[in-house]
Amino acid sequence: MTRSSMAGVWDGLGGDPALLSRVSTVVRVGALEARLPVRELARTCVGVCALAAAELGARRAGLAQVPGVRVDDGAVATAFTSERHLMVDGRAPVTFAPLSRFWRTADGWVRMHANYPHHRERLLAALEVPEDGVEAALAERSALEVEEAVYAAGGLAVAVRTPDEWARHPQRDAVARRPLVARARLDAAPARVPPLLDADPLLPAAGLRVLDLSRVIAGPVATRTLALLGADVLRVDPPRLPELPDQHTDTGFGKRSTRLDLTADRRAFEELLGAADVVVTGYRPGALDRFGLSPEALAERRPGLVVAQLSAWGGYGPWGARRGFDSLVQAATGIAMVEGSPDRPGSLPAQALDHGTGHLLAAAVLRALTEQSYDGGGRVVRLALARTAEWLLNGIRAGGAGDAVYEGPGPWLAERESALGQLRYALPPVSFAGGPVDWTRPPGPWGTDPVRWAEPR
């Protein structure tokens, strides 16, 4: 492992550098092969997450030493491609809709995203063509023209840029000036992280309540990780916004899921918030502010809260309020051109910006809880896919020779029954001595759980 990469990220999380000696790695040649150091990014993100979990577990359980952490490239590579390994009753999910791909334009390429029905409708409305007319319509327009027209209509498309073109973009300048993980204190509320009464297995987040207001991959990966570590995670979605069932299945392990109208059912939400320890948000920056869900407004009503915010482009700069997904960030920042050929853009071997940022988000929450256990105070942590992309392009370095060979995902896949059917799924990559090896519950049907925490405390 590139120790300097993990050391830099761990330092950015406020971690004690002496704890890095507790981390060991199994480097596997062939895992997440790419031109960019994707394997190192993935290993580092999982490593700091596991170390943050072990640190919090030791703190809450009163252990004399932080448990040893083991990061295996095989487990990491399998988990970072979890959506590809998921099987539901033997059926493989569809990961991208037909319109969600690269398209040629008059002067280059665009990457479009239309997995959700409302995004597909807005994209077609912006182009003013039916689906079978998209190719011809794009061939007559410039990539930048398509980008602006689709975004103006509320759809999702970006021009494919080279790294040099992105380096001259004002959004890149805004992103590059921010830390990989932004952290701040919200208030001076007293510490309330309780000690663990039972540490077998060691569940660092046991007894803590996480309100999950995130969608797609990165945010749900973070909360899926917190659920693995013992947290009571309740995902809350608006009743009229559709969800992709297989996507929810893949990221729903360990969690419960409900639907709630934040306008009509305000009292129910405030009751959830009044007992929450962590709130994770992953909507477009500012979209939740009108509901009183900015970090400051949340902390005012629930002092001592840890708020974790995730966005695509960073919540600042000219693109700060734009929607985005991993594939679009890869295209805009130059990653697609680095990983492609002269004839066609390419992509990373995994949605590594999503999975990597999700694990970093979980790590930031865990470190905030550890800090809070010493001196109290609410915290806010902020991450962005575009900032993770900047790190991949310019910050992290490839490691050396491997210890073994990645021969496929088999050892890191499991099966279990669920209300959704027989599931095959990727096991969690976060591993430390005495910690959990799997989630305690499989995912259930989306949005069908009661609007309440699992158990009183």
C-alpha positions in Angstrom: 0.0 0.0 0.0 1.1 3.6 -0.6 1.4 4.5 3.0 1.8 8.2 2.1 -1.7 8.2 0.5 -3.4 6.7 3.5 -1.4 8.9 5.9 -2.5 12.0 4.0 -6.2 11.0 4.1 -6.0 9.9 7.7 -4.5 13.2 8.6 -7.2 15.0 6.8 -9.8 13.1 8.9 -8.0 14.3 12.0 -6.7 10.9 12.9 -3.7 10.0 15.1 -0.8 9.0 12.7 0.4 6.4 15.2 -2.7 4.3 14.5 -1.6 3.7 10.9 0.6 1.0 12.2 -2.5 -1.0 12.9 -3.3 -1.4 9.2 -2.0 -4.3 7.1 -2.8 -4.9 3.4 -3.0 -7.7 0.9 -2.1 -6.2 -2.5 -3.5 -8.2 -5.4 -2.3 -7.7 -9.0 -5.2 -7.5 -11.4 -7.7 -5.9 -8.9 -9.3 -2.8 -10.4 -6.8 -2.5 -13.2 -6.8 0.9 -14.8 -4.5 3.6 -16.2 -5.2 5.7 -13.1 -4.4 4.4 -9.6 -8.0 3.2 -8.9 -6.8 0.2 -6.8 -4.8 2.5 -4.5 -7.8 4.9 -4.2 -10.1 2.1 -3.3 -7.7 0.5 -0.9 -7.0 3.8 0.9 -10.7 4.7 1.2 -11.6 1.3 2.7 -8.5 1.4 4.9 -9.2 4.7 6.6 -12.8 3.7 7.0 -11.9 0.4 8.7 -9.3 2.2 10.9 -11.9 4.8 11.9 -14.3 2.0 12.8 -11.7 0.2 14.8 -10.7 3.4 16.6 -14.3 4.2 17.6 -14.9 0.6 18.6 -11.9 0.6 20.9 -12.9 4.0 22.4 -16.5 2.9 23.1 -15.5 -0.6 24.4 -12.6 0.7 26.6 -10.0 -1.4 24.8 -6.4 -0.7 25.6 -5.4 -1.0 21.9 -7.1 -0.3 18.6 -7.8 -3.6 16.8 -5.8 -4.5 13.8 -7.2 -3.6 10.4 -6.8 -5.8 7.3 -7.4 -4.4 3.8 -7.6 -7.0 1.1 -7.6 -5.8 -2.5 -9.8 -8.7 -3.5 -12.5 -7.8 -1.0 -12.2 -4.1 -2.0 -12.4 -4.8 -5.7 -15.4 -7.0 -5.3 -17.2 -4.5 -3.1 -16.5 -1.6 -5.4 -18.3 -3.5 -8.2 -21.0 -4.9 -5.9 -23.8 -3.8 -8.3 -22.4 -6.1 -11.0 -22.3 -9.1 -8.6 -25.8 -8.8 -7.2 -28.2 -11.5 -8.2 -31.8 -11.7 -7.2 -33.3 -15.2 -7.7 -30.6 -15.8 -10.3 -31.4 -12.6 -12.2 -28.7 -10.0 -12.8 -29.7 -6.3 -12.5 -29.6 -3.8 -15.3 -27.1 -1.1 -14.2 -27.5 1.5 -17.0 -30.5 2.5 -19.1 -30.1 2.6 -22.9 -29.6 6.4 -23.0 -27.1 6.4 -20.2 -23.9 6.2 -22.2 -21.4 8.1 -24.3 -22.8 9.7 -27.5 -21.0 11.4 -30.4 -21.7 15.1 -31.1 -20.7 17.3 -33.9 -17.4 18.1 -32.2 -16.7 15.4 -29.7 -18.6 13.4 -27.1 -21.2 13.8 -24.3 -22.0 11.4 -21.5 -25.7 11.3 -20.6 -27.5 9.8 -17.6 -31.2 8.7 -17.8 -31.6 5.8 -15.5 -34.6 7.4 -13.7 -37.8 8.0 -15.8 -37.9 11.7 -14.9 -34.4 12.3 -16.1 -35.1 10.4 -19.3 -38.1 12.6 -20.0 -36.2 15.9 -19.3 -33.3 14.8 -21.5 -35.6 14.0 -24.5 -37.5 17.2 -23.9 -34.3 19.2 -24.1 -33.3 17.5 -27.3 -36.8 17.7 -28.7 -36.7 14.2 -30.2 -38.0 10.7 -29.4 -35.5 8.2 -28.1 -34.8 6.8 -31.6 -33.9 10.3 -32.7 -31.2 11.0 -30.1 -28.2 9.9 -32.2 -29.1 12.1 -35.1 -29.9 15.1 -33.0 -26.6 14.9 -31.1 -24.6 14.6 -34.3 -25.7 18.1 -35.3 -24.9 19.9 -32.0 -21.7 20.7 -30.1 -21.0 18.9 -26.8 -21.2 22.1 -24.8 -24.5 23.0 -26.4 -26.0 19.7 -25.4 -24.6 20.0 -21.9 -26.2 23.4 -21.3 -29.5 22.5 -23.0 -30.0 19.3 -21.0 -29.0 20.8 -17.7 -31.3 23.8 -18.3 -34.2 21.3 -18.7 -33.3 19.5 -15.5 -31.7 16.5 -17.2 -28.2 15.1 -17.0 -25.5 15.4 -19.6 -21.9 16.6 -19.7 -19.4 17.3 -22.4 -16.5 14.8 -22.3 -13.4 16.9 -21.5 -9.7 16.1 -21.4 -7.9 16.6 -18.1 -6.4 19.8 -19.5 -9.8 21.1 -20.5 -11.1 20.4 -17.1 -8.1 22.1 -15.5 -9.1 25.3 -17.2 -12.8 25.1 -16.0 -13.8 27.4 -13.1 -15.5 24.5 -11.3 -12.2 22.6 -11.2 -10.5 25.6 -9.7 -13.3 25.7 -7.0 -13.0 22.0 -6.3 -9.2 21.9 -6.2 -9.0 24.6 -3.5 -11.1 22.5 -1.1 -9.9 19.6 1.1 -10.8 16.0 0.2 -12.8 15.9 3.4 -14.1 19.2 4.7 -14.8 19.1 8.5 -16.3 21.7 10.8 -17.8 22.0 14.3 -21.5 22.9 14.5 -22.0 23.5 18.3 -20.7 22.9 21.8 -23.3 20.3 22.8 -22.1 17.8 25.5 -20.8 14.4 24.4 -23.4 11.7 24.3 -21.7 8.7 22.6 -22.3 5.9 25.1 -19.9 3.1 26.0 -20.4 -0.3 24.5 -21.8 -2.8 26.9 -21.3 -5.8 24.6 -18.3 -5.9 22.2 -18.8 -9.4 20.7 -18.7 -8.7 17.8 -17.2 -5.2 18.1 -19.8 -2.9 16.6 -18.5 0.7 16.8 -21.8 2.3 15.8 -24.1 0.0 17.9 -27.0 2.0 19.5 -26.5 5.0 17.2 -29.3 6.2 14.9 -28.6 7.3 11.4 -31.1 9.2 9.3 -30.3 8.4 5.7 -31.5 11.1 3.2 -29.3 9.9 0.3 -29.9 8.1 -3.0 -28.0 6.3 -5.8 -24.6 4.9 -4.7 -22.2 7.0 -2.7 -24.5 8.1 0.2 -26.1 4.6 0.5 -22.7 3.0 0.5 -21.7 5.1 3.4 -24.9 4.3 5.4 -24.7 0.6 4.4 -21.2 0.7 6.0 -22.6 2.3 9.2 -25.3 -0.3 9.3 -22.6 -3.0 9.1 -21.0 -1.4 12.1 -24.2 -1.7 14.2 -26.0 1.6 13.5 -29.8 1.7 13.3 -30.0 3.2 9.8 -33.4 4.4 8.4 -33.4 5.5 4.8 -36.1 8.1 4.1 -37.3 8.8 0.5 -40.0 11.2 -0.8 -43.1 9.2 -1.8 -43.3 10.6 -5.4 -39.6 10.2 -6.4 -39.0 6.8 -8.0 -36.2 4.4 -7.1 -34.5 1.7 -9.0 -35.3 -1.6 -7.2 -32.0 -3.3 -7.9 -30.0 -0.3 -6.9 -31.8 -0.1 -3.6 -31.3 -3.9 -3.0 -27.5 -3.6 -3.6 -27.1 -0.7 -1.1 -29.9 -1.6 1.3 -28.1 -4.3 3.4 -28.4 -3.7 7.1 -30.9 -0.8 6.7 -34.6 -0.2 6.9 -36.4 2.0 4.3 -39.4 4.2 4.5 -41.1 7.0 2.5 -42.1 10.3 4.0 -43.4 13.6 2.7 -41.3 16.2 4.4 -44.1 18.8 3.9 -47.2 16.8 4.8 -45.5 14.6 7.5 -43.3 17.2 9.2 -44.1 16.0 12.7 -43.0 12.5 11.9 -39.8 13.7 10.5 -39.1 15.9 13.5 -39.7 13.0 15.8 -37.1 11.0 13.9 -34.6 13.9 13.9 -35.1 14.4 17.7 -33.6 11.0 18.4 -31.0 10.8 15.6 -27.3 10.9 16.1 -26.2 11.2 12.5 -27.9 12.6 9.4 -26.6 11.8 5.9 -27.7 13.9 3.0 -27.0 13.3 -0.7 -29.3 15.5 -2.7 -28.3 18.4 -4.9 -26.8 21.1 -2.7 -29.5 23.4 -1.4 -32.3 21.1 -2.4 -33.1 20.3 1.2 -32.5 23.7 2.7 -36.2 24.8 2.2 -37.2 21.9 4.5 -34.9 23.2 7.3 -32.3 20.5 6.6 -29.1 22.6 6.3 -26.5 21.4 8.8 -26.9 24.5 10.9 -30.7 24.2 10.9 -30.5 20.5 11.8 -28.0 21.2 14.6 -30.2 24.0 16.0 -33.1 21.5 16.5 -30.8 18.6 17.5 -27.7 19.8 19.2 -24.7 17.4 19.0 -25.8 16.0 15.7 -23.2 14.7 13.1 -24.3 15.9 9.6 -22.6 14.3 6.6 -23.2 16.0 3.2 -22.4 14.5 -0.1 -22.6 16.2 -3.6 -21.4 15.6 -7.1 -19.7 18.9 -7.8 -19.1 20.3 -4.4 -21.8 22.7 -3.5 -19.7 25.7 -4.6 -18.4 27.2 -7.8 -20.5 27.6 -11.0 -21.6 24.0 -11.0 -22.3 23.9 -7.2 -26.0 23.5 -7.5 -26.0 21.0 -10.4 -27.0 17.4 -10.1 -24.5 14.7 -11.1 -23.5 11.1 -10.9 -20.2 9.2 -10.9 -20.3 8.5 -14.7 -20.8 12.2 -15.4 -18.0 13.3 -13.1 -15.7 10.9 -14.8 -16.6 12.4 -18.2 -16.3 16.0 -17.2 -13.1 15.8 -15.3 -11.1 14.0 -17.9 -11.1 10.6 -16.4 -13.0 9.1 -19.3 -10.5 10.4 -21.8 -7.6 9.0 -19.8 -9.2 5.6 -19.5 -10.4 5.6 -23.2 -8.8 5.4 -26.6 -8.3 8.0 -29.3 -11.6 6.8 -30.9 -13.8 6.6 -27.8 -13.9 7.7 -24.1 -13.6 5.0 -21.5 -14.5 4.5 -17.8 -13.0 3.3 -14.6 -13.2 -0.4 -13.8 -15.8 0.4 -11.1 -17.9 3.4 -10.1 -14.9 4.2 -7.9 -15.8 7.8 -7.2 -19.1 6.7 -5.7 -17.8 3.7 -3.7 -14.6 5.5 -2.7 -16.4 8.7 -1.6 -19.0 6.6 0.2 -16.4 4.9 2.3 -14.6 8.2 3.0 -18.0 9.7 4.1 -18.5 6.8 6.5 -14.9 7.3 7.8 -15.5 11.0 8.3 -18.7 10.2 10.3 -16.9 7.6 12.5 -14.0 10.0 13.2 -16.5 12.8 14.1 -18.2 10.4 16.6 -14.8 9.6 18.1 -13.9 13.3 18.4 -17.3 13.9 19.9 -16.8 11.2 22.5 -13.9 13.3 23.9 -15.1 16.9 23.8 -18.7 16.9 22.6 -20.0 19.2 19.9 -22.0 18.6 16.7 -20.0 18.2 13.5 -20.5 18.6 9.8 -18.4 16.7 7.2 -18.7 17.4 3.4 -17.4 15.4 0.5 -17.8 15.7 -3.3 -17.4 13.2 -6.2 -15.5 15.9 -8.2 -13.1 16.4 -5.3 -12.4 12.6 -5.2 -11.9 12.7 -8.9 -9.3 15.5 -8.4 -7.5 13.3 -5.9 -7.5 10.4 -8.3 -6.2 12.5 -11.2 -3.6 14.5 -9.3 -3.1 13.4 -5.7 -2.8 9.6 -5.2 0.1 7.6 -6.6 0.2 4.0 -7.8 1.7 1.4 -5.5 4.4 -1.2 -6.1 4.3 -5.0 -6.7 1.4 -7.1 -5.4 1.4 -9.9 -2.8 -1.0 -12.1 -4.7 -3.3 -12.2 -7.8 -6.9 -11.2 -8.0 -8.6 -14.2 -9.6 -12.2 -13.1 -9.3 -14.8 -12.2 -6.8 -15.7 -15.7 -5.6 -14.2 -15.6 -2.1 -15.9 -12.4 -1.3 -19.4 -13.2 -2.4 -22.2 -14.7 -0.2 -25.8 -15.8 -0.6 -28.8 -15.4 1.7 -32.6 -15.5 1.6 -34.6 -12.3 1.8 -38.0 -10.9 1.3 -36.9 -9.9 -2.2 -35.7 -13.5 -3.0 -32.5 -15.4 -2.9 -29.6 -12.9 -3.0 -26.1 -13.2 -4.1 -24.1 -10.2 -3.0 -20.6 -8.8 -2.3 -19.4 -9.0 1.3 -18.3 -5.8 3.0 -14.6 -4.9 2.6 -14.3 -3.1 5.9 -12.5 -5.6 8.2 -10.8 -5.3 11.6 -10.1 -7.8 14.4 -13.3 -8.7 16.3 -15.5 -6.7 14.0 -18.5 -7.8 11.9 -18.1 -9.9 8.7 -21.6 -9.4 7.3 -24.7 -7.4 7.7 -27.2 -8.6 10.3 -30.2 -8.3 7.9 -30.7 -8.4 4.2 -32.4 -5.5 2.3 -36.2 -5.4 2.2 -38.7 -3.9 -0.2 -38.0 -0.2 -0.8 -40.0 2.2 1.3 -42.1 -0.3 3.3 -40.8 0.0 6.8 -42.5 2.0 9.5 -41.6 5.7 10.1 -39.8 5.0 13.3 -36.5 3.9 14.8 -36.1 0.2 15.2 -36.0 0.1 19.0 -36.4 2.5 21.9 -33.4 3.4 24.0 
